[in-house]
Amino acid sequence: MKYRVTVAELAAGGDGVAICTHQGERRAVFVPGVLVGEDVEIEADFTTRPARARVLDVVSPSPDRRTAPCPHTDRCGGCNWMHMTPDAQMRGHAAIVTSSLPAAFSRALVRSHPAEAAFGYRTRARMHAICKHGKTVVGTYGRRTREPVEIDTCIIHDPILEPVRRTLGHWLAGSRGEGEVQLSLGSIAEGRRAVIDLRFHGELAPEVFARLERAVLSGEIAGARVFNGEVKVPATIGDPTPWIVGPDGESLRVAPGGFSQATELGNVLLARRAADLAIELTPNRDATVLELYAGAGNLTVLLARERRVVAVESDRDACAAARRNLEARGLAAKVVEADAATYAIPSGTKLLVLDPPRTGAKDVVHALLRKPVAAVVYVSCDPKTLGRDLAILAGGGYELRVLETFEMFPQTSHVETIAALVRTSKSMKR
């Protein structure tokens, strides 16, 4: 069915939202590759809810529209906002976050932090590999597909990662199956080279390990860690430890295959701002700070300089990395290996800092209703789950003091957000 529609808003996934009347019913239609206010001609599929559409023609382009700087935009699913100017992307992210807020916080003002770099910024990248019918393809999933797309150049990858990304298909040649590849940067002290974390299901060609060994010896990569099938202990070649420039300017060790932000430059800004807010909300230097989902200590190394910190992380390797990062800086913090979602909030905790995965921290915020703390700093990578969790906190007497977005993923609809909340004196008297 063909329609001419006006794009009303942008949804959390980055698509535009328009309204069509289909068989007498007003239906929301999700339209990719558009901007707010544009008149577009679409072909819509109403067999799904919400309905999906593809653009046939942009009848009235927005002044914020630009020619995509990447020739692979129409095929690759990695960057869905290449058609938007940087300012439009920043406004779009702020609007998506605002629209996700509960009614109690609907008037909150958003401060937006621009990107430090628009291209070549990804110092960590995850890709998918499929080896079948004698061909190997490594790349990001294509638009609306679960098949990786092969491209010659990715303009958002760090220049150190990009040559390795292009070579991965050759290194995996002869294998059968599929897997996930994470590329990161290795040791700063030893000269930055890429490190690989491969998790493959199927049959890896024996030559894969020989190729990776040669790549380490030649200096193409610093190291690789390979999980094949259901093995618990990976094959390790060279040194696969990822490192980042920490928010304190010093090298920060990350657990192999572990989480770190996609961009070092953006991470420094985000982590420093989160730590500043935490310190502002706990003026007493003896105050105890509970940090949940602490990872390898990205925030911990700043918090521990100013406050007493209990850092909770479920991944054993990440806990080990966090302890080594703290020790290297002469800092003291208690690192606890435990499930952050169910960790009991210690008595005397004044501030909670949390940086949960995309699924959010529903269990944690419910726990705050039973055992509240004075203030919360919440770092989020998903506006929808952030909005859900903030609604719970609003019902528990928390007030939103700060809401800031960070352009950590330029050219995409993904956004990182920090929310700072305090428990009101009225709710504390209950």
PADRENVO-924440 format. One record per residue (C-alpha): x, y, z; residue in one letter. Coordinates in steps of 0.05 Angstrom, whole numbers, padded with zeros to 5 digits, always signed. Example, Ala and Ser with C-alpha at 12.3 -4.5 7.8 and 13.67 -1.06 7.14 Angstrom:
! PADRENVO-924440
+00246-00090+00156A+00273-00021+00143S
END
This chain:
! PADRENVO-924440
+00000+00000+00000M+00027+00068-00020K+00017+00130+00022Y+00041+00201+00029R+00056+00217+00102V+00089+00268+00147T+00140+00244+00197V+00116+00263+00267A+00173+00240+00311E+00232+00193+00317L+00225+00127+00354A+00278+00098+00401A+00304+00052+00347G+00317+00111+00301G+00260+00103+00252D+00210+00158+00239G+00138+00151+00260V+00080+00171+00216A+00005+00159+00220I-00035+00125+00165C-00108+00107+00159T-00113+00034+00137H-00180+00000+00129Q-00212+00054+00171G-00162+00048+00228E-00108+00099+00246R-00042+00062+00248R+00028+00082+00268A+00079+00066+00214V+00154+00062+00226F+00194+00092+00169V+00271+00085+00165P+00317+00139+00137G+00273+00200+00150V+00272+00262+00193L+00218+00297+00233V+00173+00341+00190G+00190+00309+00124E+00135+00292+00074D+00151+00224+00045V+00118+00175-00002E+00121+00105+00028I+00101+00034+00015E+00073+00005+00079A+00064-00065+00105D+00007-00070+00155F+00014-00144+00170T+00058-00126+00230T+00047-00081+00291R+00073-00029+00287P+00069-00026+00212A+00134-00020+00174R+00148+00019+00111A+00202+00035+00060R+00212+00103+00030V+00195+00111-00044L+00208+00186-00047D+00226+00243-00001V+00176+00295-00026V+00195+00351+00022S+00265+00341+00051P+00284+00370+00118S+00339+00423+00120P+00375+00374+00167D+00380+00321+00113R+00448+00309+00082R+00479+00261+00032T+00503+00201+00071A+00580+00203+00075P+00582+00126+00072C+00567+00090+00006P+00543+00028+00044H+00487+00061+00083T+00430+00029+00044D+00457-00042+00057R+00494-00040+00123C+00453-00038+00187G+00508-00007+00229G+00494+00067+00220C+00421+00085+00212N+00428+00161+00219W+00480+00176+00165M+00427+00219+00130H+00424+00268+00188M+00469+00327+00204T+00507+00323+00271P+00463+00376+00303D+00400+00339+00280A+00428+00274+00310Q+00440+00308+00376M+00370+00338+00378R+00341+00272+00357G+00376+00235+00414H+00352+00286+00465A+00280+00281+00438A+00281+00205+00443I+00306+00207+00515V+00255+00260+00534T+00198+00222+00503S+00217+00161+00545S+00212+00198+00612L+00155+00185+00661P+00103+00239+00669A+00134+00262+00735A+00198+00282+00698F+00167+00304+00631S+00190+00376+00639R+00263+00358+00651A+00313+00396+00610L+00366+00356+00573V+00438+00379+00566R+00472+00348+00505S+00546+00335+00498H+00571+00334+00425P+00616+00280+00399A+00691+00288+00403E+00697+00255+00334A+00644+00238+00283A+00684+00186+00244F+00740+00138+00260G+00716+00139+00333Y+00701+00066+00347R+00757+00035+00388T+00714-00026+00402R+00672-00061+00349A+00630-00124+00348R+00616-00161+00283M+00584-00225+00260H+00618-00279+00219A+00584-00331+00175I+00624-00384+00139C+00583-00426+00091K+00585-00452+00019H+00659-00439+00017G+00652-00365+00031K+00665-00324+00094T+00632-00258+00108V+00649-00216+00169V+00611-00152+00183G+00552-00117+00214T+00482-00145+00201Y+00448-00115+00141G+00385-00074+00148R+00327-00116+00173R+00367-00180+00164T+00408-00229+00206R+00461-00235+00152E+00527-00196+00157P+00543-00148+00101V+00612-00146+00069E+00639-00076+00057I+00706-00050+00035D+00714+00008+00084T+00680+00027+00150C+00689+00101+00164I+00670+00098+00237I+00723+00048+00258H+00789+00070+00289D+00845+00067+00237P+00880+00013+00277I+00819-00033+00276L+00799-00023+00204E+00855-00062+00170P+00842-00121+00217V+00768-00119+00203R+00782-00124+00129R+00828-00184+00140T+00783-00225+00186L+00748-00260+00128G+00814-00285+00101H+00836-00310+00170W+00771-00349+00179L+00771-00378+00108A+00758-00453+00104G+00715-00454+00167S+00642-00474+00171R+00593-00443+00219G+00583-00375+00249E+00605-00332+00307G+00617-00264+00338E+00681-00224+00334V+00699-00167+00380Q+00756-00121+00361L+00789-00077+00413S+00855-00040+00422L+00913-00071+00460G+00967-00044+00505S+00983+00030+00500I+01053+00021+00529A+01072-00031+00476E+01044+00008+00417G+00970+00002+00401R+00950-00058+00360R+00884-00093+00353A+00863-00151+00396V+00810-00203+00376I+00759-00241+00416D+00726-00295+00373L+00668-00339+00395R+00654-00389+00339F+00602-00444+00333H+00617-00495+00280G+00682-00521+00252E+00742-00474+00251L+00793-00490+00198A+00860-00512+00230P+00894-00458+00188E+00856-00404+00228V+00902-00412+00288F+00965-00412+00245A+00942-00348+00210R+00928-00314+00277L+00997-00335+00302E+01030-00305+00241R+00990-00241+00250A+01016-00235+00321V+01088-00249+00300L+01083-00198+00243S+01053-00145+00289G+00986-00141+00253E+00951-00156+00319I+00972-00159+00392A+00934-00223+00407G+00872-00265+00399A+00827-00306+00443R+00786-00360+00409V+00726-00399+00437F+00706-00456+00390N+00640-00490+00404G+00624-00504+00477E+00696-00502+00502V+00704-00467+00569K+00778-00452+00562V+00796-00411+00500P+00857-00416+00456A+00901-00356+00470T+00949-00328+00419I+00994-00270+00438G+00965-00221+00488D+00890-00211+00476P+00881-00162+00534T+00843-00099+00514P+00865-00032+00542W+00834+00037+00539I+00855+00106+00558V+00820+00112+00625G+00780+00173+00646P+00839+00193+00691D+00885+00194+00631G+00921+00130+00652E+00918+00062+00618S+00859+00020+00640L+00860-00055+00632R+00795-00088+00607V+00779-00162+00614A+00789-00200+00548P+00722-00200+00512G+00695-00153+00566G+00654-00091+00560F+00681-00021+00548S+00650+00038+00514Q+00654+00040+00438A+00695+00103+00438T+00753+00122+00485E+00743+00197+00473L+00670+00194+00490G+00682+00149+00549N+00729+00198+00582V+00677+00253+00578L+00621+00208+00603L+00659+00177+00661A+00687+00244+00685R+00617+00274+00684R+00588+00215+00722A+00643+00220+00775A+00634+00295+00781D+00560+00286+00794L+00573+00231+00844A+00620+00276+00883I+00572+00336+00880E+00516+00293+00908L+00559+00267+00966T+00597+00327+00994P+00619+00285+01054N+00685+00252+01035R+00671+00195+01085D+00606+00178+01049A+00601+00106+01023T+00587+00098+00948V+00558+00034+00920L+00576+00023+00847E+00537-00031+00811L+00556-00062+00744Y+00626-00035+00756A+00661-00074+00700G+00736-00065+00700A+00733-00002+00742G+00722+00051+00689N+00684+00094+00739L+00714+00064+00801T+00784+00093+00789V+00753+00163+00792L+00704+00151+00849L+00757+00117+00893A+00800+00180+00892R+00747+00219+00929E+00701+00170+00966R+00697+00102+00998R+00672+00055+00944V+00642-00015+00941V+00644-00037+00868A+00601-00097+00847V+00611-00136+00783E+00589-00207+00764S+00644-00223+00714D+00705-00254+00748R+00755-00230+00696D+00728-00159+00700A+00734-00160+00776C+00807-00182+00769A+00820-00126+00719A+00787-00075+00766A+00831-00096+00824R+00893-00090+00781R+00872-00021+00756N+00861+00003+00827L+00927-00026+00851E+00965+00006+00794A+00938+00074+00817R+00949+00062+00891G+00874+00066+00904L+00832+00029+00954A+00762+00004+00937A+00726-00059+00955K+00712-00100+00891V+00658-00152+00901V+00644-00208+00851E+00568-00214+00854A+00504-00205+00814D+00492-00130+00815A+00418-00139+00803A+00408-00175+00869T+00464-00147+00912Y+00438-00123+00979A+00449-00048+00989I+00495-00041+01050P+00471+00001+01109S+00501+00070+01108G+00505+00076+01032T+00495+00148+01013K+00500+00144+00938L+00486+00091+00885L+00523+00094+00819V+00501+00044+00766L+00517+00030+00693D+00473-00029+00675P+00468-00065+00608P+00414-00049+00557R+00362-00087+00598T+00367-00035+00652G+00365-00043+00728A+00292-00058+00746K+00310-00103+00805D+00358-00051+00833V+00309+00007+00831V+00256-00035+00864H+00306-00050+00918A+00316+00025+00927L+00242+00031+00945L+00254-00017+01003R+00322+00010+01023K+00330+00080+00994P+00395+00119+00989V+00402+00194+00987A+00423+00200+00914A+00430+00160+00849V+00474+00169+00788V+00447+00125+00732Y+00487+00115+00667V+00443+00086+00612S+00451+00061+00541C+00377+00050+00528D+00325+00106+00534P+00266+00057+00540K+00293+00019+00600T+00319+00084+00631L+00248+00113+00626G+00219+00051+00658R+00268+00052+00716D+00261+00127+00727L+00185+00118+00732A+00197+00069+00789I+00244+00117+00824L+00195+00175+00815A+00143+00133+00851G+00192+00122+00907G+00201+00196+00921G+00263+00210+00878Y+00270+00276+00841E+00308+00283+00775L+00362+00336+00782R+00406+00324+00721V+00393+00293+00653L+00449+00294+00601E+00459+00258+00535T+00527+00241+00504F+00540+00231+00430E+00578+00166+00439M+00553+00134+00374F+00553+00187+00319P+00515+00167+00255Q+00470+00120+00295T+00406+00126+00337S+00442+00099+00399H+00454+00148+00455V+00486+00146+00524E+00450+00183+00581T+00466+00203+00652I+00409+00216+00701A+00423+00242+00771A+00368+00237+00824L+00360+00255+00897V+00309+00229+00946R+00266+00287+00970T+00262+00307+01043S+00187+00297+01040K+00194+00224+01020S+00248+00212+01072M+00199+00231+01128K+00150+00177+01108R
END
